């Protein structure tokens, strides 16, 4: 890693098999909807009356963004963007079961968590700051990467704790994914990612965690 102060936690998951029974599918969908609502409500209760910028994890991430060369109030960590949405009274949106799981994890830990389709990234992977002229087609459109923390492989940048590239996008046909959690070192323990993910999957088993390769 070229950027100090970060811990990265990678978890590989496979989506749950699609049931031939519509009732089972409906039940899983209901459990996932309930999880999104629960995570949103818990975040609102925990942060009620608090200044988000004073939250220890949010503040640590902002410092890391500034160290990489970007203004975190202009380009917010994806976790902070989700938390701000929740604090406005909105629940987490229904996008895709694997994406929804990723977003729930991000809000629970207040850290950027990005989900990438398996097979879209090659080794080695480096965490570094974006260079002048670097960009990619993100899920929001063209995205200038200069000065922003990002992950790059031999094909170039593919993810950032702000928004991911279309190269790694999860679709309805995606069955295997990697979730990467961007942690501020010494603030959120890597073990917290695995523990919280297990809790979320117990409530909405949309995927199973695969052993490390």
C-alpha positions as CSV (number, residue, x, y, z in Angstrom):
1,X,0.0,0.0,0.0
2,X,1.3,3.4,-0.9
3,X,-1.1,5.3,1.4
4,X,-0.4,4.9,5.1
5,X,-3.1,4.8,7.8
6,X,-5.5,2.3,6.1
7,X,-6.4,-1.3,6.7
8,X,-8.2,-3.2,3.9
9,X,-10.4,-6.2,4.6
10,X,-11.3,-8.4,1.7
11,X,-14.2,-10.9,2.0
12,X,-15.3,-13.2,-0.9
13,X,-19.0,-14.2,-1.0
14,X,-21.3,-16.2,-3.2
15,X,-25.0,-15.3,-3.5
16,X,-27.5,-17.7,-2.0
17,X,-29.0,-20.2,-4.5
18,X,-32.2,-19.1,-6.0
19,X,-35.1,-21.1,-4.6
20,X,-37.6,-22.7,-6.9
21,X,-40.3,-21.9,-4.3
22,X,-41.6,-18.3,-4.7
23,X,-42.5,-18.2,-1.1
24,X,-38.9,-18.7,-0.1
25,X,-37.8,-16.0,-2.4
26,X,-40.4,-13.6,-1.0
27,X,-39.4,-14.4,2.5
28,X,-35.7,-13.7,1.8
29,X,-36.7,-10.4,0.2
30,X,-38.8,-9.5,3.2
31,X,-35.9,-10.3,5.6
32,X,-33.5,-8.1,3.5
33,X,-36.0,-5.2,3.5
34,X,-36.3,-5.5,7.3
35,X,-32.6,-5.5,7.6
36,X,-32.2,-2.4,5.5
37,X,-34.8,-0.7,7.7
38,X,-33.3,-1.9,10.9
39,X,-29.8,-0.7,10.0
40,X,-31.2,2.7,9.0
41,X,-33.1,3.0,12.3
42,X,-30.2,2.0,14.4
43,X,-27.9,4.5,12.7
44,X,-30.4,7.3,13.3
45,X,-30.8,6.3,16.9
46,X,-27.1,6.1,17.5
47,X,-26.4,9.5,15.8
48,X,-29.4,11.5,16.9
49,X,-28.4,15.0,18.0
50,X,-24.7,14.3,17.2
51,X,-22.5,16.1,14.7
52,X,-21.5,13.6,12.1
53,X,-18.1,15.2,11.5
54,X,-17.3,14.5,15.2
55,X,-17.9,10.8,14.9
56,X,-14.5,9.2,15.5
57,X,-14.6,7.0,12.4
58,X,-15.9,9.7,10.1
59,X,-13.3,12.1,11.4
60,X,-10.5,9.6,10.8
61,X,-11.6,8.9,7.3
62,X,-11.7,12.6,6.5
63,X,-8.1,12.9,7.7
64,X,-7.1,10.1,5.4
65,X,-8.9,11.7,2.5
66,X,-7.0,15.0,3.1
67,X,-3.7,13.1,3.4
68,X,-4.3,11.6,0.0
69,X,-5.0,15.0,-1.5
70,X,-8.8,15.4,-1.7
71,X,-11.4,17.5,0.2
72,X,-13.7,15.1,2.0
73,X,-16.5,17.7,2.2
74,X,-16.5,17.8,-1.6
75,X,-15.9,14.1,-2.3
76,X,-17.3,12.3,0.7
77,X,-16.5,8.7,1.7
78,X,-19.3,6.5,0.4
79,X,-20.1,5.5,4.0
80,X,-20.6,9.2,5.1
81,X,-22.8,9.8,2.0
82,X,-25.0,6.8,3.1
83,X,-25.1,8.0,6.7
84,X,-26.2,11.4,5.7
85,X,-29.0,9.9,3.6
86,X,-30.1,7.8,6.5
87,X,-30.0,10.8,8.9
88,X,-32.3,12.7,6.6
89,X,-34.9,10.0,7.4
90,X,-34.5,7.8,4.3
91,X,-33.9,4.1,4.6
92,X,-31.2,2.3,2.6
93,X,-32.5,1.7,-0.9
94,X,-33.2,-1.7,-2.5
95,X,-30.6,-2.1,-5.3
96,X,-29.4,-5.7,-5.4
97,X,-29.1,-8.2,-2.5
98,X,-25.3,-8.2,-2.6
99,X,-25.1,-4.5,-2.9
100,X,-27.7,-4.0,-0.2
101,X,-25.7,-6.2,2.1
102,X,-22.6,-4.2,1.3
103,X,-24.4,-0.9,2.1
104,X,-25.7,-2.3,5.4
105,X,-22.2,-3.3,6.4
106,X,-20.9,0.2,5.5
107,X,-23.5,2.0,7.6
108,X,-23.1,-0.3,10.5
109,X,-19.3,0.3,10.7
110,X,-19.4,3.8,9.3
111,X,-16.6,2.9,6.8
112,X,-16.6,2.7,3.0
113,X,-17.4,-0.8,1.8
114,X,-17.2,-1.6,-1.9
115,X,-18.6,-4.7,-3.6
116,X,-17.0,-6.0,-6.8
117,X,-18.0,-8.8,-9.2
118,X,-15.6,-11.7,-8.8
119,X,-13.2,-12.1,-11.7
120,X,-13.1,-8.4,-12.6
121,X,-9.8,-7.6,-10.7
122,X,-6.3,-9.0,-11.1
123,X,-3.3,-9.2,-8.7
124,X,-1.4,-7.3,-7.4
125,X,-3.7,-4.6,-6.0
126,X,-2.3,-1.3,-4.7
127,X,-3.9,1.3,-2.5
128,X,-2.6,4.7,-3.6
129,X,-3.6,8.2,-4.5
130,X,-4.9,9.1,-7.9
131,X,-2.5,10.6,-10.3
132,X,-2.9,13.7,-12.5
133,X,-5.1,12.8,-15.5
134,X,-6.4,9.5,-14.1
135,X,-10.1,8.8,-14.2
136,X,-12.6,6.0,-14.8
137,X,-16.2,5.5,-15.7
138,X,-17.8,5.2,-12.3
139,X,-21.3,4.2,-11.4
140,X,-22.1,7.9,-11.4
141,X,-20.4,8.7,-14.7
142,X,-16.9,10.0,-15.5
143,X,-14.9,10.4,-12.3
144,X,-11.7,12.3,-11.9
145,X,-9.4,10.3,-9.6
146,X,-6.5,12.8,-9.0
147,X,-5.7,13.0,-5.3
148,X,-8.3,10.5,-4.3
149,X,-7.6,7.2,-2.5
150,X,-8.1,4.3,-4.9
151,X,-7.4,0.7,-5.6
152,X,-5.6,-0.2,-8.8
153,X,-4.5,-3.5,-10.4
154,X,-2.4,-4.0,-13.6
155,X,-5.3,-2.8,-15.7
156,X,-5.5,0.5,-13.8
157,X,-7.8,2.0,-11.1
158,X,-11.0,0.1,-10.4
159,X,-12.4,1.2,-7.0
160,X,-12.3,4.1,-4.5
161,X,-13.9,4.6,-1.1
162,X,-16.1,7.2,-2.9
163,X,-17.5,5.4,-5.9
164,X,-16.5,2.2,-7.8
165,X,-15.8,1.8,-11.5
166,X,-18.2,0.2,-13.9
167,X,-15.6,-2.4,-14.6
168,X,-16.4,-4.1,-11.2
169,X,-20.1,-3.5,-11.2
170,X,-22.4,-6.1,-9.7
171,X,-25.4,-7.0,-11.9
172,X,-28.4,-9.3,-11.5
173,X,-26.4,-12.2,-13.0
174,X,-23.5,-11.8,-10.6
175,X,-23.1,-14.7,-8.2
176,X,-19.7,-14.2,-6.7
177,X,-18.4,-10.9,-5.3
178,X,-15.6,-9.4,-3.2
179,X,-16.4,-6.9,-0.6
180,X,-13.5,-4.7,0.5
181,X,-13.8,-2.5,3.6
182,X,-11.6,0.6,3.8
183,X,-10.8,0.9,7.5
184,X,-9.0,3.8,9.2
185,X,-6.1,2.0,11.0
186,X,-6.5,1.8,14.8
187,X,-10.1,3.1,14.7
188,X,-12.0,0.1,13.3
189,X,-10.6,-3.3,13.9
190,X,-10.5,-5.7,10.9
191,X,-12.2,-8.4,13.0
192,X,-15.2,-6.0,13.3
193,X,-15.9,-6.5,9.6
194,X,-16.1,-10.3,9.8
195,X,-18.2,-10.1,13.0
196,X,-20.7,-7.6,11.6
197,X,-21.0,-9.4,8.3
198,X,-21.8,-12.6,10.1
199,X,-24.5,-10.8,12.1
200,X,-26.1,-9.3,8.9
201,X,-26.1,-12.6,7.1
202,X,-27.8,-14.3,10.0
203,X,-30.7,-11.9,9.6
204,X,-30.8,-11.9,5.8
205,X,-28.9,-14.9,4.4
206,X,-28.5,-13.5,0.9
207,X,-24.9,-15.0,0.5
208,X,-22.4,-17.2,2.1
209,X,-18.8,-16.2,3.0
210,X,-16.2,-18.2,1.1
211,X,-12.9,-19.2,2.6
212,X,-9.8,-17.2,1.6
213,X,-8.1,-18.4,-1.6
